[in-house]
Amino acid sequence: MAKTLFVAGLPGDFDDVDLREMFELYGEVSSAKIILDRQTGKSRGFGFVDMIEDNDALIAIETLNGAGLKGKKMSVKEAEAQQKTQGSGFRPRPGGGGFNRGRPDRDRNRY
């Protein structure tokens, strides 16, 4: 069964191919993806790797977690499953609301 790994501390010039090649040293990789910033299109310094064999993934974690790469210390661990809350497709939005929201003394008769 495949295992997805979370990889952080990657150099900004790393791309999907570099990530794949690094992990292929430890076993078969089905996919490797560097996460890019939406506005700039540049690497955010982390990514995900799907490895076919669990044992290969564990060896990669043991070997690469804490390793130095171009002056940065990598963090490699098993990715956590993303949890959905309050039904399908719900994503909490960052940021606050209006100026007076959350003040019971002012919102009492609003609705």
MARSE-421833 format. One record per residue (C-alpha): residue in one letter; z negated, x negated, y negated. Coordinates in pm, whole numbers, plus 50000, padded with zeros to 5 digits. Example, Ala and Ser with C-alpha at 12.3 -4.5 7.8 and 13.67 -1.06 7.14 Angstrom:
residues 2
A492204877050450S492864863350106
***
This chain:
residues 111
M500005000050000A500894987049651K498284976249400T498684977349024L497164948648830F496204947548462V496954913948301A495584905047954G495594873547744L499314867747772P501194846647517G503244866047262D506514850647382F506014862447743D508474888847866D508794910548180V510724883548367D508084856848293L505324880148413R507224888948732E507974852448812M504334842348764F503084868649011E505924863549262L504284830149342Y501584850749520G503674877849686E506324904649646V506314922349308S507844957149275S507554958048894A506194938348600K505954952348248I504724936847923I503434963247681L505144961947343D503924973347003R505865004646904Q506344994546542T507144957446574G508594955846925K506494924746993S504214918947289R500684932747263G499484904547491F498954925047805G500924941148084F500944955748434V502174942048765D502744962249083M502364941149396I503504954049736E500694939549949D497014944449868N496114910250007D498684892949785A497314911449483L493754900449563I494854864049593A496674866649258I493544881249095E491304853649238T493734826349134L494874838148791N491794855648648G490314831748391A493234807348413G494524791748093L498074799047983K499514784147663G496074781047507K494904815947609K492554826247888M494064853048110S492224882648251V493634897248571K492074927048749E492984958048940A494214984848699E492095015848668A493745049448727Q494325068448405Q492315100448394K493615132648245T491205155048063Q491355191847975G494535199348165S497905183648195G499245164047902F496125164847686R495565133047488P492775129847235R494125119046898P492525091046700G491185095846351G489125122046181G489785156746058G489575172445716F487085162945447N484465189545525R484855192245901G481755188946107R479405201545837P477725232645977D476335242845639R479885245345496D481755257145806R479465285845902N481635313645761R484965296245788Y486135313846106
***
